[in-house]
Amino acid sequence: MQNKIDIVKTLLDALPYIKRFSNEKIVIKYGGSAQTSEMLKEQFAQDIVLLHLVGMKPIVVHGGGKSITDLLANLGVDTKFVDGQRVTTKEVMRIAEMVLSGHINKEIVSLLDNHGSKAIGISGKDGGFLKGIAKDFENFGYTGKIEEVNPEIVNNIISDGAIPVIAPIAGSSTLGHPGFNINADLAASKIAVAMEARKVLFLTDTAGVLDKDMKLITNLSIEKTEALKEDGTIKGGMVPKVDACIEALRGGVKKAHIIDGRVEHSLLLEILTSSGVGTCIEL
């Protein structure tokens, strides 16, 4: 009986957060280990479906860098990185789109469907959702940045009661152009602003933002985050993630979260509990 009472208490603890975020759009950037472990894939799908069923409007933006790298290696296609970003040749662009839009996107859609929610997968090319330009064509090729977001197609998916699942490929205004490979963190930030999301969450392979003693920092302001970048506490792969958080916050998103996707049900722990499991950045 005590176990059943504890379950009820857990549900009641989540109730204020369910009320607060009901009918709110929440953008989730899905990647890292959570995207490669079969167990974590299932748990991620369960978390998204539960958020959807209690009235929230999750929008999933996914990466797929490891899968792209693996397929390029299998096909014998060279790939290289500059400052942590992939150089996207025309051939790499074709394979990246195949992996992101064709394989990973449809796998996520299928998982969500199998767990009881209708999901619809798109890339940024569909319905003119994302328009991009080259980041620096001479050095990065078809690696791009988002110039324009048209929310209509995603709003239509949400209005139809479905969960949008978005591959970070942007179209171009140039006829016959292959499009652009977009960093998924930056895509999630831009999409969160354009969709007027309440929150944006980034699933990573670390506990969140760590201090110099490698301890989790649970709450940050933009000013404190910038200071930690300046003194080198925030460095390496965490820099583009906090930059994406700051961009979203300055665009009107209320809170940005960096959480450990390796933790079971980390999304629910961060959104539906008072303690959370990662780093929350806000204005």
Helices and strands as residue ranges (DSSP letters): H 2-21, E 25-30, G 32-35, H 38-53, E 57-62, H 65-75, E 81-82, E 85-86, H 90-97, I 98-104, H 105-114, E 119-123, G 126-128, E 130-134, H 137-140, E 143-149, H 152-159, E 163-167, E 169-170, E 180-182, H 184-194, E 199-204, E 219-221, H 222-230, H 238-250, E 255-260, H 266-272, E 279-282
